[in-house]
Amino acid sequence: MAANLTLGVFAVVPLWLTASFATSRLPEALGLTPRPPVDGDVLSWLMLLVPSWAVLLGLWIPANVLARRGTGASRCRHWAVGSVLVLTPLPALTALLLLVEG
C-alpha cells in the first residue's frame, strides 16, 4: 500500500491538470461563459493530460496487480483501498498549501 501513497504524490500532477481543464472548459461547454476568440487550446490540454494519465496508470495498475498477489484481500477491497490511497496526497498537499499561503 506504500506504493499507492508514493504514486499518489505523482498523481497530483494529472489530477490537478484535469481539475484545471474541467474548471476552465466546463463552464464554456455549458454556455455559462463565452468562448475565447482562439479556441485551439483543447489540443494543448490533451497533449498534457493524455501522457500524464498514461504514465500514472501505466505505473499504478501493474503495481497494484503485483501487490494484490501478495495480500489476502479480495479484489474489490484491494482496488478500493488502492484508489483511496492514491487520491489521498492531493487533498493533503492542497490543505498544506492553503495553510502555508494563509
Buried (B, 14 or more C-beta within 10 A) or exposed (E): BEBBBBBBBBBBBBBBBBEEBEEEBEEEEEEEEEEEEEEEEEEEBEEBBEEBBEEBEEBBEEBBEEBBEEEEBEEEEBBEBBBEBBBBBBEBBEEEEEEEEE
